[in-house]
């Protein structure tokens, strides 16, 4: 019976995607087409790392005011050439996709999740600079509003969400949004996921979602509302987190340089959104040119280190720790 559901789902998914994205969508795990030209010229590629620095002792306060000379980047243990550095004053604009779970278990939390999503969009978007898009996912994936800086359009898109679907296709939503909407976004690429359930219906898996996010230089944050809001979801108690699904959600975020937040009440949900917004304001962007310019398809380990020993003892760095060296079509 499950296979029958999947057949029906993918048939419907294909018809939905054909309305909102180009027809030629690579399958999860596929190697992108060769992006070189016909002259045989070799294009030098660079890796862009959004980096967050927090205080180890003072409640993980975000640390700003550091400079290019405070950081070294290593790939597979070898120090790399840093070619570009920006901070909170010079960072490029943010392109953020808000992906909201509309599976059946979210019905009791829908109104508050919608309000929280709108509040976050209003907080994170700087007019005439940043842009946001809004997508929902259940057994279908629907782009409700493409990238825009018009807050009224985003608010209307969120308000129009009324119904829930049948399953949870979280990884498919991440794959689709990263590949079709963030691939060529001219700024920092971010996904914020609001979900209360494990993935139950995706063609893609965790590895696929991480891979496409890393290839499109996308940082993923997630807010899990699985803990439930008191009285909103029968049978779900506040604070019941950290099962297998939560661990997968954490891995999805951490492997892309982001973080997962687990909300047990409405106040903690609001605080989670505020933390993400503050973090995006406080990031450093380090771009480096890998010494190994071969597209060998292998995973490469990345580490950002402080140049000063004192900072190692005081602060902690968070950034993605690997990427796969494949030829991709990024601007």
Secondary structure, DSSP 4 states (H G I P E B T S, - for coil): -HHHHHHHHHHHHHHHHHHHS-S--PPTTPPPPP---TT-PPPP--EEEEEEEEETTTTT-B-----GGGEEEEETTEE-EEEEEE-TTTPPPEEEEEEEE-SGGGGGGHHHHHHHHHHHHHHHPPTTT-EEEEEEESSSEEEEEEEES-HHHHHHHHHT-----SS--HHHHHHHHIIIIITT-SSEEEEEEEESS---S-SS-HHHHHHHHHHTTEEEEEEE-TT--TTTSTT--TT---SHHHHHHHHHHHTTT--EEE-SSHHHHHHHHHHHHHHHHH-EEEEEE-S-------EEEEEEEESSHHHHHHEEEE---EEE-------
